[in-house]
Amino acid sequence: MTSASIGRLFPSSSQGNFRRLTIILPLVLALTACGGHVKGVMQPLNLAAEPGSNAVVDMLVATSRLPSDDPATLFSGERSANPSITDVAVSIPSDKVRASGTVQWPKKLPPNPQTDFAVVRVKPLETIQEGREWVRKHSKGGHAMVFIHGFNNTYEDSVFRFAQIVHDSGADVTPVLFTWPSRAKVFDYNYDKESTNYSRTSLENTLKALVEDKNIKDITILAHSMGTWLAMEAVRQMAIRDGGLPKKIENVILASPDIDVDVFARQWTELGARKPNFTIFVSQDDRALALSRYISGDVQRLGQINPAEEPFKTKLEQAGITVVDLTKVKSTDRLNHGKFAESPQIVQLIGQRLVTGQTLTDSDVGLGDGITAIVAGTVNTVGKVAATTVATPVDLLSGNLTPLPKKKKKGDIGGTLQSEKAPLN
């Protein structure tokens, strides 16, 4: 379809709207082109076919998706009132044939485990006790990582991506995937967004089960894109319901967060006095978030902010939120939306430093050539990662919160509302 023909379809549109359409249309087409790999990879291979040299990632998968009754897909993109948990194992080919940061989808089925990611075990777990037993067997130092995927993901998309993250990060964690009902279709953006709201309690219950497990010492939540909304809403709901977040939830990592900055400010405030360590990965060239901003009333998305600019620089610094700017990181993703998972250095940073709660400083973490990581308030540390340690009461991000007098408790943020611009409660 040519620009002229598009113009004829919208004769009443203003010239400005038409220009926006010509900008947005390529983004829609790029999103539509994503996920062109083979489907139905969840049918497990015979273990005898698995080369002994392969790495195998075991994960516990909790989902609010409806079962598909097809062993090749397991779960659909529709919603279920009854959450499910499944023991899944994924074989990953040798690093000799796979570049770090990549998911090698099979070109045909069944997959070849020598060159492809391949599912080698699928075991539905029927009871909470079976889930606890799985955690006991797979406990690694008491560290648990919970991954929540983003928009436009099938069940198998999220399984393979998390397997890649766990393997490439070298994270010594108990891997738990929470996958929510995404139809994995570009034009079902609103359905997916409502599915995250639908799944808040299911994710909250998953987190609570981990908190209550004696084999788990601490929990890191890693969420991507639209999944960051679900993560924030679930922990916010937990904090409101229980009067605060449990200490075991130590780290929250938001990658390319598809959240309105005003709403994030409200979510942050309502987490209460004790907050986990927050790390946010942003990129100003994220084309998927550009489309989301267009759909969402042209309000700035958290994942596209420039942390070196005001008001973000000061307010994030005062809040003690570490923001890593990946704008200059090169990506094979045309949308620049998955840099956190594709960059070997960033994935290892997550697995080997952030999961264990270590503070990032520009003197002991270098990310290599071509990677720019800027933390709010540290503009001069281009090329390295730094972190702020200041945490005082502030109005966060949007300017809608008025700071209260400073308190001595670290991480405390208070405020009174000046407006009701972001009343999504």
C-alpha positions in Angstrom: 0.0 0.0 0.0 1.5 3.3 -1.1 1.5 6.6 0.9 -0.9 8.0 -1.6 -3.4 5.2 -1.2 -3.2 5.5 2.6 -3.9 9.2 2.2 -7.0 8.4 0.1 -8.2 6.0 2.9 -8.1 8.9 5.4 -9.1 12.0 3.4 -10.3 13.8 6.5 -7.0 13.4 8.4 -4.9 16.4 9.0 -1.4 16.5 7.5 0.1 16.0 10.9 -1.9 12.9 11.6 -1.0 11.6 8.2 2.7 12.1 8.9 2.3 10.3 12.2 0.7 7.4 10.4 3.5 7.1 7.9 5.9 6.9 10.9 3.8 4.4 12.9 3.0 2.1 10.0 6.5 0.8 9.5 6.6 0.1 13.3 3.4 -2.0 13.0 4.8 -3.9 10.0 8.1 -4.5 11.9 6.1 -5.9 14.9 4.0 -8.0 12.6 7.2 -9.5 11.1 8.5 -10.5 14.6 7.9 -14.1 15.7 8.2 -15.6 12.2 9.8 -18.8 13.6 8.4 -22.3 13.6 5.5 -22.9 16.0 4.6 -25.8 18.3 8.0 -26.6 19.9 6.8 -27.6 23.3 6.5 -31.3 22.4 9.5 -32.7 24.4 12.2 -34.7 22.6 13.3 -38.1 23.8 16.0 -37.5 26.4 18.1 -40.0 24.5 18.3 -37.5 21.6 19.9 -34.9 23.9 23.7 -34.5 23.3 25.6 -34.8 26.6 27.5 -31.6 25.9 24.3 -29.5 25.9 23.3 -27.2 28.7 19.9 -27.9 30.1 17.9 -25.1 31.8 15.2 -26.4 34.3 12.4 -23.9 35.0 9.2 -23.8 36.9 6.5 -22.2 34.7 3.4 -20.6 36.3 0.7 -19.3 34.0 -2.7 -17.7 33.8 -3.1 -19.0 30.3 -5.8 -21.4 29.2 -4.5 -24.9 28.3 -4.5 -25.6 24.6 -5.0 -29.4 24.8 -2.2 -29.6 22.3 1.2 -31.0 23.6 3.0 -29.0 20.9 1.8 -25.6 22.3 0.6 -26.5 25.9 -1.1 -23.2 26.5 -3.0 -20.7 24.3 -3.2 -16.9 24.5 -6.6 -17.0 26.2 -7.3 -16.5 29.9 -7.8 -19.2 32.5 -9.4 -18.7 35.9 -7.3 -21.6 37.2 -3.5 -21.0 37.1 -1.2 -23.8 36.1 2.4 -24.8 37.0 4.6 -26.9 34.9 8.1 -28.3 35.2 9.9 -27.5 31.9 13.5 -28.3 30.8 15.1 -26.7 27.7 18.3 -28.0 26.0 20.6 -25.3 24.6 23.2 -26.1 22.0 26.9 -25.6 22.6 28.3 -22.1 22.5 30.4 -23.3 19.6 27.3 -23.2 17.3 25.3 -20.4 19.1 26.2 -16.8 19.9 25.4 -15.6 23.4 22.2 -13.5 23.5 20.5 -15.4 20.7 17.6 -17.9 20.8 18.2 -20.5 18.1 14.7 -21.5 16.9 14.5 -24.8 14.9 13.9 -24.3 11.2 11.8 -27.4 11.2 10.3 -30.0 13.7 11.4 -31.9 15.5 14.3 -29.6 16.5 17.9 -30.7 16.2 19.4 -30.3 19.7 22.9 -30.0 18.3 21.9 -26.7 16.7 18.5 -25.7 18.1 16.8 -24.9 21.4 14.7 -28.0 22.3 12.3 -28.8 25.0 13.4 -32.1 26.7 10.9 -32.3 29.5 7.4 -31.2 30.3 5.7 -32.3 33.5 2.5 -30.7 34.8 2.5 -30.2 38.5 -0.9 -30.7 40.1 -0.4 -29.4 43.6 1.4 -26.6 45.5 3.3 -29.3 47.3 4.7 -30.6 44.0 5.8 -27.1 43.3 7.5 -26.8 46.6 9.3 -30.1 46.0 10.5 -28.8 42.6 11.9 -25.6 44.3 13.6 -27.7 47.0 15.3 -29.9 44.3 16.3 -26.9 42.2 17.3 -24.4 45.0 20.6 -22.7 44.2 21.8 -20.7 47.1 18.3 -19.6 47.9 18.2 -17.1 45.0 15.1 -17.2 42.9 14.6 -15.3 39.6 11.0 -14.6 38.4 10.8 -13.6 34.8 7.7 -11.9 33.3 7.7 -11.6 29.5 6.2 -8.7 27.4 3.7 -8.0 24.7 3.3 -10.3 21.7 4.7 -13.5 23.2 3.4 -17.0 23.0 4.0 -19.5 25.8 6.9 -21.1 23.9 8.4 -17.6 23.1 8.6 -16.9 26.8 10.0 -20.3 27.7 12.9 -20.1 25.1 13.7 -16.5 26.0 13.9 -17.2 29.7 16.1 -20.3 29.1 18.4 -18.1 27.0 18.6 -15.4 29.8 19.3 -18.0 32.5 21.9 -19.8 30.5 23.7 -16.7 29.2 23.6 -14.8 32.5 25.3 -17.5 34.4 22.8 -16.7 37.2 22.9 -19.1 40.1 19.2 -19.0 40.6 16.0 -21.1 40.8 14.3 -20.0 37.6 10.6 -19.3 37.7 8.8 -18.1 34.6 5.4 -16.4 34.9 3.7 -16.3 31.5 0.4 -14.4 31.1 -2.3 -14.6 28.3 -0.8 -12.8 25.3 -2.4 -13.6 22.0 0.9 -12.8 20.3 -0.8 -10.6 17.7 0.1 -7.0 17.1 -3.4 -5.7 16.8 -4.4 -7.4 20.1 -2.4 -4.9 22.1 -5.3 -3.9 24.3 -6.3 -7.5 24.9 -2.8 -8.2 26.1 -2.8 -5.1 28.3 -6.0 -6.2 29.9 -4.6 -9.7 30.3 -1.8 -8.3 32.5 -4.5 -6.8 34.7 -6.3 -10.1 34.8 -3.1 -11.8 35.9 -2.1 -9.6 38.8 -3.4 -11.9 41.5 -2.0 -15.0 39.9 1.5 -13.4 39.9 1.0 -12.1 43.4 0.2 -15.6 44.6 3.2 -17.0 42.7 5.5 -14.5 44.5 3.8 -15.3 47.9 4.4 -19.0 47.4 8.1 -18.3 46.8 8.3 -15.9 49.8 6.8 -18.6 52.1 9.2 -21.3 50.8 11.9 -21.9 53.3 14.3 -22.9 50.5 14.2 -19.4 49.0 16.2 -16.6 50.7 15.7 -13.8 48.2 13.7 -13.1 45.0 14.7 -11.1 41.9 11.8 -10.0 39.6 12.9 -9.5 36.0 10.2 -8.1 33.8 10.2 -7.0 30.2 8.1 -4.5 28.2 4.3 -4.9 29.0 5.3 -7.4 31.6 6.8 -4.6 33.7 3.2 -3.2 34.1 2.1 -6.6 35.5 5.1 -6.8 37.8 4.5 -3.4 39.2 0.8 -3.9 39.7 1.3 -7.3 41.4 3.9 -6.0 43.9 1.8 -2.8 44.4 -1.2 -5.0 45.1 0.8 -7.1 47.5 2.1 -4.1 49.3 -1.4 -2.6 49.8 -2.9 -5.9 50.8 -0.2 -6.8 53.3 0.9 -3.4 54.5 4.2 -3.6 52.7 6.4 -5.9 50.6 8.2 -8.9 52.2 11.9 -8.6 52.7 12.6 -11.6 50.4 11.7 -9.5 47.4 15.0 -7.8 47.1 15.4 -6.8 43.5 13.1 -5.6 40.7 14.6 -5.2 37.3 12.4 -3.5 34.6 13.7 -3.9 31.1 12.2 -1.6 28.4 9.2 -0.8 30.7 6.0 -0.1 28.8 4.6 2.0 31.6 3.3 5.6 31.6 5.8 7.6 33.7 3.0 9.2 35.7 1.5 5.9 36.5 4.9 4.5 37.6 5.3 7.4 40.0 2.0 6.4 41.6 2.9 2.7 41.7 6.3 3.4 43.2 4.7 5.6 46.0 2.2 3.0 46.9 4.8 0.3 47.4 5.2 1.7 50.9 8.3 2.6 52.9 10.4 -0.5 52.3 11.2 -0.9 48.6 13.3 -3.4 46.8 16.4 -2.4 44.8 15.2 -1.1 41.5 17.1 -1.2 38.2 15.6 0.1 35.0 17.0 -0.5 31.5 16.0 2.2 29.0 16.7 3.0 25.4 15.6 6.2 23.6 15.6 4.3 20.2 13.1 1.7 21.3 10.7 1.6 18.4 8.2 -0.7 20.1 7.8 1.8 22.9 7.4 4.6 20.3 4.4 2.7 19.0 3.1 2.2 22.5 3.4 5.9 23.3 1.4 6.7 20.1 -1.4 4.2 21.1 -1.4 5.5 24.7 -2.2 9.1 24.1 1.4 10.3 23.5 2.5 10.0 27.1 6.2 9.3 27.7 7.0 5.6 28.4 9.3 4.8 31.3 11.5 2.7 29.0 12.3 5.6 26.7 13.3 8.3 29.1 16.7 9.9 29.0 18.0 9.6 32.6 20.6 12.3 32.1 17.9 14.9 31.6 15.8 16.7 34.1 13.5 16.1 35.8 14.4 12.4 35.6 18.1 12.8 36.6 17.5 14.4 40.0 14.4 12.5 40.9 15.7 9.0 40.0 19.0 9.8 41.8 17.2 10.8 44.9 14.9 7.8 44.8 18.0 5.5 44.6 16.8 3.9 41.4 19.5 2.7 39.1 18.8 3.5 35.5 21.0 2.0 32.8 20.8 3.7 29.4 21.2 1.2 26.5 20.5 3.7 23.7 24.0 3.2 22.1 23.9 -0.6 22.4 23.7 -2.2 19.0 20.9 -4.7 18.5 19.9 -7.3 15.9 16.3 -6.5 16.9 14.9 -4.0 14.4 12.7 -2.6 17.1 15.6 -2.2 19.6 13.2 -3.6 22.3 15.1 -6.6 23.6 18.6 -5.2 24.1 18.8 -6.4 27.7 18.5 -10.0 26.6 20.6 -9.8 23.4 23.7 -8.1 24.9 25.9 -10.7 26.6 27.4 -8.1 28.9 24.0 -6.9 30.1 22.6 -10.4 30.6 25.7 -11.3 32.6 25.4 -8.1 34.6 21.9 -9.1 35.6 22.8 -12.7 36.5 26.1 -12.1 38.2 25.7 -8.7 39.9 22.1 -7.5 40.2 20.6 -10.8 41.3 22.9 -11.0 44.2 22.1 -7.4 45.2 25.6 -6.0 44.5 25.9 -2.2 43.9 27.1 -1.2 40.5 30.0 1.2 40.3 31.9 2.7 37.5 35.2 1.4 38.9 34.4 -2.3 38.9 31.9 -2.9 36.0 32.9 -2.3 32.4 30.5 -3.2 29.6 32.8 -3.1 26.7 33.2 -1.1 23.5 30.0 0.2 21.8 27.9 0.0 25.0 26.9 3.2 26.8 25.4 2.8 30.2 24.4 5.9 32.1 22.9 5.9 35.5 20.8 9.0 36.5 23.1 11.7 37.8 26.3 10.2 36.4 26.5 11.6 32.9 30.2 11.6 32.9 30.5 7.9 33.2 29.7 7.1 29.6 30.9 3.6 28.7 30.6 2.2 32.2 27.9 1.5 34.8 27.5 3.5 37.9 24.9 3.6 40.6 23.4 6.1 42.9 23.1 5.4 46.6 21.0 8.4 47.6 17.4 7.5 48.7 15.3 10.4 50.1 11.6 11.4 49.9 11.0 12.9 46.5 8.3 13.5 43.9 9.2 10.8 41.4 9.4 11.3 37.7 6.1 13.0 36.8 6.1 16.1 39.0 2.7 15.1 40.4 3.9 14.4 43.9 5.1 17.1 46.3 8.0 16.0 48.5 7.5 15.7 52.2 10.2 16.7 54.7 13.1 14.3 54.6 13.0 11.2 56.8 16.0 9.2 57.9 14.7 5.8 56.7 16.5 4.8 53.5 14.3 4.5 50.4 11.3 6.3 52.0 9.4 8.3 49.5 6.4 10.3 50.5 4.2 12.9 48.9 0.9 14.5 48.6 -1.0 14.7 45.3 -1.1 17.9 43.4 -3.3 16.4 40.7 -5.2 13.3 39.8 -3.4 12.9 36.5 -2.5 9.2 37.1 -5.3 7.8 39.2 -5.0 4.2 38.0 -5.6 2.4 41.3 
